[in-house]
Amino acid sequence: EPFPADGKAAWRRLMRGNRHFVRGDMVRYLRNMADEINATARKELTTGQHPYATIITCSDSRVSPEIIFDEGLGEIFIIRVAGNVVDKIALGSIEYGVEHLHTPLLLILGHQGCGAVTAAMQEGPEPSPGIAAILKKIKSAAAESLDKYSWETEKEQALDHAVQLNALETMQDILNQSEVCKRLVDEGKLLIKVAEYYLDSGKVVNLDTTDAMDEIGSQGSNASNASNKSNKSDKSNKSDKSNKSDKSD
């Protein structure tokens, strides 16, 4: 079946899949998965890929987008790096997804209890150069969160706030550093979403439209404004036919 034709329809499909995952209806879940990874599906994919969403998320083994969004092979294009931060190499992969594979949706997905964010919020032994490069990207979000919450008495709130700020900052980095992504947003061809995956509930929560994000500091606010711009630029006059391609509940 055809994939969603625009970013809004793609986001709805991801969230519908996440609801299936959260409900834990394993019979339905496995039946759907069987349709998407069987021999016929694999053979069809040898001719090329046509994913409907590009996702940048953490390397954490507990965060598997295909599983939490109830998707199979060839449906989402995923870039994974600890802390869901971006450098030129990750940006290149993102640009490949949104420009060459024409995915109408780019999702930045942070997650509850992120180890990379936790490390950035604490003093510790000197990390290896590679890990240090990751932590450097997260330090500003960590510092802003620690200005608001005490690590000693409000650790859970501090960490969750930093995870959200870091995801929003990653979106801002993408828009600042990638002319390709910025152009596609401005042309209404790309919708950018920022969300957090909760390990305990299995839910994916949209951050850029959550009321609580109004309380986030200056960095988060700037990123949120950029995200709102990308939301508004998503074309609203796409055919309703794209809705029919979403999975039914």
C-alpha positions as CSV (number, residue, x, y, z in Angstrom):
1,E,0.0,0.0,0.0
2,P,1.2,3.6,-0.6
3,F,3.0,5.3,2.2
4,P,1.7,8.6,3.7
5,A,2.1,11.4,1.2
6,D,2.8,14.2,3.6
7,G,4.4,14.8,7.0
8,K,1.2,15.0,9.0
9,A,-0.1,11.7,7.6
10,A,3.3,10.2,8.3
11,W,3.2,11.4,11.9
12,R,-0.3,10.0,12.4
13,R,0.9,6.6,11.2
14,L,3.8,6.6,13.5
15,M,1.6,7.5,16.5
16,R,-1.0,4.9,15.5
17,G,1.7,2.3,15.4
18,N,3.0,3.4,18.8
19,R,-0.5,3.0,20.3
20,H,-0.5,-0.6,19.0
21,F,2.8,-1.2,20.8
22,V,1.6,0.4,24.0
23,R,-1.6,-1.7,24.1
24,G,0.5,-4.8,23.9
25,D,-1.9,-6.6,21.5
26,M,0.7,-9.2,20.6
27,V,-1.6,-11.2,18.3
28,R,-2.3,-8.2,16.1
29,Y,1.2,-6.9,16.4
30,L,2.8,-10.1,15.2
31,R,0.2,-10.6,12.5
32,N,1.0,-7.1,11.2
33,M,4.8,-7.7,11.5
34,A,4.5,-11.0,9.6
35,D,3.0,-9.1,6.6
36,E,5.9,-6.7,6.6
37,I,8.9,-9.1,6.9
38,N,7.8,-12.1,4.9
39,A,9.6,-13.5,1.9
40,T,7.4,-11.5,-0.5
41,A,8.0,-8.2,1.3
42,R,11.8,-8.9,1.3
43,K,11.8,-9.6,-2.4
44,E,10.0,-6.4,-3.2
45,L,12.6,-4.5,-1.2
46,T,15.4,-5.7,-3.4
47,T,14.4,-3.2,-6.0
48,G,14.7,-0.2,-3.7
49,Q,13.5,1.5,-0.6
50,H,10.7,4.0,-0.1
51,P,10.4,4.9,3.6
52,Y,7.9,7.5,4.7
53,A,9.8,8.9,7.8
54,T,13.4,9.6,8.7
55,I,14.2,9.2,12.4
56,I,17.3,10.3,14.3
57,T,17.4,8.6,17.7
58,C,19.7,7.2,20.4
59,S,21.8,4.0,20.0
60,D,20.3,2.7,23.3
61,S,19.4,-0.9,22.9
62,R,16.0,-0.3,24.6
63,V,15.0,2.2,21.9
64,S,14.1,0.4,18.6
65,P,12.0,2.6,16.3
66,E,10.7,-0.3,14.2
67,I,9.3,-2.0,17.3
68,I,7.9,0.9,19.1
69,F,6.2,2.2,16.0
70,D,5.0,-1.2,14.9
71,E,6.7,-1.1,11.5
72,G,8.6,-3.6,9.4
73,L,11.3,-3.5,6.7
74,G,11.7,-0.6,4.4
75,E,9.2,1.8,6.1
76,I,11.4,4.1,8.3
77,F,14.9,5.4,7.6
78,I,16.8,5.4,10.9
79,I,20.0,7.2,12.1
80,R,21.1,6.1,15.5
81,V,23.8,7.7,17.6
82,A,24.3,7.9,21.4
83,G,22.4,10.9,22.7
84,N,20.6,11.5,19.4
85,V,23.1,14.3,18.5
86,V,24.3,15.2,15.0
87,D,27.6,15.8,13.3
88,K,28.3,16.1,9.6
89,I,28.1,12.3,9.1
90,A,24.7,12.1,10.8
91,L,23.5,15.1,8.9
92,G,24.5,13.5,5.6
93,S,22.4,10.5,6.5
94,I,19.5,12.7,7.5
95,E,19.8,14.6,4.2
96,Y,19.8,11.4,2.3
97,G,16.6,10.4,3.9
98,V,14.7,13.6,3.4
99,E,16.1,14.7,0.0
100,H,16.9,11.5,-1.9
101,L,14.4,9.2,-0.3
102,H,11.8,12.0,-0.1
103,T,10.6,11.2,3.4
104,P,8.1,13.9,4.3
105,L,8.7,13.6,8.0
106,L,11.9,14.0,10.1
107,L,11.5,12.9,13.7
108,I,14.1,13.6,16.5
109,L,13.4,11.1,19.2
110,G,14.9,11.4,22.6
111,H,14.2,8.9,25.4
112,Q,13.6,8.6,29.1
113,G,16.8,7.8,31.1
114,C,19.2,8.5,28.3
115,G,22.7,7.4,29.4
116,A,24.5,10.0,27.3
117,V,22.5,12.8,28.8
118,T,23.0,11.4,32.3
119,A,26.8,11.3,31.7
120,A,26.7,14.9,30.5
121,M,25.0,16.0,33.7
122,Q,27.6,14.5,36.0
123,E,31.3,14.9,36.8
124,G,33.3,11.8,36.1
125,P,36.6,10.4,34.8
126,E,37.9,11.9,31.6
127,P,36.1,10.1,28.8
128,S,37.6,8.8,25.6
129,P,37.8,11.4,22.7
130,G,34.9,9.8,20.9
131,I,32.6,9.9,24.0
132,A,33.8,13.4,24.9
133,A,32.6,14.6,21.5
134,I,29.1,13.3,22.2
135,L,29.0,14.8,25.7
136,K,30.2,18.2,24.4
137,K,27.1,18.3,22.2
138,I,24.8,17.7,25.2
139,K,26.5,19.9,27.8
140,S,24.5,23.0,27.1
141,A,21.1,21.2,27.5
142,A,22.5,19.6,30.7
143,A,23.6,22.9,32.1
144,E,20.3,24.6,31.4
145,S,18.4,21.8,33.0
146,L,20.6,21.9,36.1
147,D,19.9,25.6,36.4
148,K,16.3,24.7,37.0
149,Y,16.5,21.4,38.8
150,S,18.8,20.0,41.5
151,W,20.6,16.8,40.6
152,E,20.7,15.8,44.2
153,T,17.0,16.2,45.0
154,E,15.3,16.4,41.6
155,K,17.3,14.0,39.5
156,E,14.4,12.5,37.6
157,Q,13.0,15.9,36.6
158,A,16.4,17.2,35.8
159,L,17.3,14.3,33.5
160,D,13.9,14.3,31.7
161,H,14.1,18.1,31.2
162,A,17.7,17.7,29.8
163,V,16.5,14.9,27.5
164,Q,13.8,17.2,26.1
165,L,16.1,20.2,25.7
166,N,18.8,18.0,24.0
167,A,16.2,16.7,21.5
168,L,15.0,20.2,20.7
169,E,18.6,21.4,20.4
170,T,19.4,18.6,18.0
171,M,16.5,19.9,15.8
172,Q,17.9,23.4,16.0
173,D,21.4,22.1,15.0
174,I,19.9,20.3,12.0
175,L,18.1,23.5,10.8
176,N,21.2,25.6,11.4
177,Q,23.7,23.3,9.7
178,S,21.7,21.7,6.9
179,E,20.6,23.9,4.0
180,V,18.9,20.9,2.6
181,C,16.6,20.4,5.6
182,K,15.9,24.1,6.0
183,R,15.0,24.4,2.3
184,L,12.6,21.5,2.4
185,V,11.0,22.9,5.5
186,D,10.6,26.3,3.8
187,E,9.2,24.7,0.7
188,G,6.6,22.8,2.8
189,K,8.0,19.4,1.8
190,L,9.3,18.4,5.2
191,L,7.7,18.3,8.6
192,I,10.0,18.1,11.6
193,K,8.8,16.6,14.9
194,V,10.5,16.3,18.2
195,A,9.4,13.6,20.7
196,E,10.4,11.6,23.7
197,Y,10.0,7.8,24.2
198,Y,9.2,6.7,27.7
199,L,10.8,3.3,28.5
200,D,8.3,2.5,31.3
201,S,5.0,3.1,29.4
202,G,6.2,2.6,25.9
203,K,4.6,5.9,24.8
204,V,6.1,8.4,22.4
205,V,5.1,11.9,23.5
206,N,5.2,14.8,21.1
207,L,7.4,17.6,22.7
208,D,6.9,20.5,20.3
209,T,3.2,20.8,21.0
210,T,3.2,19.9,24.7
211,D,2.1,22.7,27.1
212,A,4.9,21.8,29.5
213,M,7.5,22.9,26.9
214,D,6.4,26.5,27.4
215,E,8.4,26.4,30.6
216,I,11.6,25.3,28.9
217,G,14.5,27.8,28.8
218,S,15.8,30.0,26.0
219,Q,17.5,27.2,24.0
220,G,14.4,25.0,24.1
221,S,12.2,27.9,23.2
222,N,14.2,28.8,20.2
223,A,14.1,25.2,19.0
224,S,10.4,25.0,19.7
225,N,9.8,28.1,17.6
226,A,11.7,26.5,14.7
227,S,9.7,23.3,15.1
228,N,6.5,25.2,15.0
229,K,7.6,26.9,11.8
230,S,8.2,23.5,10.2
231,N,4.8,22.3,11.4
232,K,3.1,25.3,9.8
233,S,5.0,24.8,6.6
234,D,3.7,21.3,6.1
235,K,1.2,21.4,3.3
236,S,-2.4,21.2,4.5
237,N,-4.0,20.8,1.0
238,K,-2.6,17.3,0.4
239,S,-5.1,14.7,-0.8
240,D,-7.0,12.8,1.9
241,K,-6.0,9.7,0.0
242,S,-2.9,9.6,2.1
243,N,-5.0,9.0,5.2
244,K,-6.2,5.7,3.7
245,S,-2.6,4.4,3.7
246,D,-2.4,4.7,7.5
247,K,-2.8,1.5,9.4
248,S,-6.2,1.0,10.9
249,D,-6.6,0.7,14.7
